[in-house]
Amino acid sequence: MSPIAGVGINMAVQDAVAAANLLTPVLKRDAPVPDSVLDRLRRRRLLPTRVTQAFQVAVQNRVLVPALAGLPLKIPFIVKTLDRFPQLRGLPARFLGIGIRPEHIER
């Protein structure tokens, strides 16, 4: 996970919560964890990880690389759109802070 946008710790916490939710019932029975449970965990967290990493690569390639090379920055279409419609401005913060699949502790 890249440090771009500082979402690595958010992903780590969400991964841990998802793992706890899926593994706790099995571990409470003092039983071995079946591969199927681990595969379910992997599948659950795969999409959020891929989307987050794709976002990080896009930021790196479209903002950081040109900036470090001293090239003029082009404002991405999505940024122009967010600026134009104030009701959409909270979406990037939600994506960075919560992600596309928030995890909640099950009791």
N, C-alpha and C positions, 0 to 999 in steps of 0.2 A: 504494500500500500504506500503510495506516494504521500509526502507531507503536504501536498498542494491542497489548499482550502481547509487544512486542519481537521479533516473528518476521520482520520485513522482511529482516534480514541473512541469516537462515536460508534464506528463499525465494530471495534473490539468489544465495547460494552454490549452492543446489540447481539453480537455473536455469543457472548457469554450468557446473556439472558435466554436466548433461544436454546442454547445447549442445556442450561439448567432446567428449563421447562420440559424439554424432551427426555433428558436423562434422569431427572429426579424420581419419577415413578419406578423406573427400572432399578435404580440404585437403592431405593427404599426397600425393595424386595430382596436385596442382597443377591441379585442375579447378574450374570454376565450381560453386558450390553450387546444386543444383537446388531449385526452389521446393517440390518434394515433400518434401525433407529438412527445410526450414524449417517446412513445414506439420506434419510429424510431430513436430517439436520443440514447436510451439505446442499441438498436441493433447495431447502428453504432459504438459505443465505446466499446462494449463488447469484440470483438476479440482482439483489441489492449491491452485491460486491461488483458485479460486472458493470452496472450502470454507474456506480460511483467512480470506478476506475476509468471508464470511458470519459466521464466528465473531467477527471483530473488530466487525462491525456489531452483532451481538447483545450483546456486552459493552458497547459504547458506549451502545446504546439502553436496556439493562436495568440497567446499573450506573452508568456515568459521568454520563449525562444526569440521572437522578434524584438522584444524589449532589450534583452541582453545583447543582441546583435546590433542595437542602435537603429533599428528600422522604425519607421513611423507605424504607430498602431492604428488598425482599422477597428472601429467599434462594431462588434458583432451584431447581426440583425436582431438576435434575441434580446440583447441589451437595449437596443433602440426601442423594441417593442415594449419591454418592461418600463422604460422611461415614459413612453407614450400613454400607457394605461396604468394609472396609479394603483388600481385594485389588484394588479398582478405583482406588484413589487415585493410582497411578502413571500412569494413562491421560492426564490433562491434561498432565503434564510431558512425556510421550512425544509427544503431539500438538504441543505448543509447541516442543519441542526437535528433533524429527525430522520431523514432518509426516506426511501420509497416504501419500506416495510418496517414500520416501528415495531419494536418488541416490547412486551409488557410482562412483568412477572406474574405467573399464574400461581394461585394459592391452593 
